[in-house]
């Protein structure tokens, strides 16, 4: 979104994001608070970035599952990560609805009064008038929300899907723990930071208690 002077932040040092809407799509039996829409007041750390804003929609109750596998036996090689986003139709349906909501937001008179133009990345929003057009655009442009989780999921020993136990010990190894968002069995309906902090604090408390 290209902003007029009146709509720009005073400084690129201001927080990038001032507002977030958490809402329930009431689609695909996803339950409450399954979606987010975020408003970014500028798009970078310099003066030029003050001229742009961004609206992002995200699925917070995710049904699609990806795959992580080793690229080689060399531990210095990054693994192969395939997110497989939108591979579950329930995610596509809800993100399509989010696109329609975001289009309504940027077409609101209050937003139009501070904007010189709006595109969906490089696509004019007028071209996103049908379900098929939105779906094609989503499949071509969807990206991660930097909150991947569950690649070392927690579970009981003996659970073939579990990588760590409830004390974050890697099952089958001694003296090795994982304590980050990868141990979460499923995504929380929120950004993963606070959940990860809570897991770490609980693990620290248990470790200290046992040490005493």
PyMOL commands that set and color helices and strands:
alter all, ss='L'
color gray80, all
select helices_A, chain A and resi 5-7+47-51+89-106+109-112+125-127+131-141+181-183+193-211
alter helices_A, ss='H'
color red, helices_A
select strands_A, chain A and resi 2-3+17-23+35-40+54-59+67-69+80-82+115-117+119-120+123-124
alter strands_A, ss='S'
color yellow, strands_A
deselect
rebuild
show_as cartoon
